[in-house]
């Protein structure tokens, strides 16, 4: 399949799924978390897909890699926040697991894409 837009990228599509899963998870958080962890989770999720799209639209390989790196960082932030939510027993455990699985997939896809683009730094 020919990539004509960021919407054609499998990693962007998966990041959107992950963000929707995060919103579904946080919609049932306690009221006192509306401006706390719920907001942080949502922002991190949105940031992943947004950085993938923005990087794709920048037009240079260097900037694309930079934005993919930011997406990777936001994804790791999301993973950290999901762990905190799990340990605090906030939200449905099955929804947390779903978001964690999607985040793990996005992580692998981002690392793979960065390697294909010739990232000179070590990725772990």
Buried (B, 14 or more C-beta within 10 A) or exposed (E): EEEEEBEEBBBBBBBBBBBBBBBBBBEEBEEEBEEEBBEBBBBBBBBBBBBBBBBBEBEEEEBBBBBBBBBBBBBBBBBEBBEEBBEEEBBEEEBBBBBBEBBEBBBEBBBEBBEEEEBEEEEE
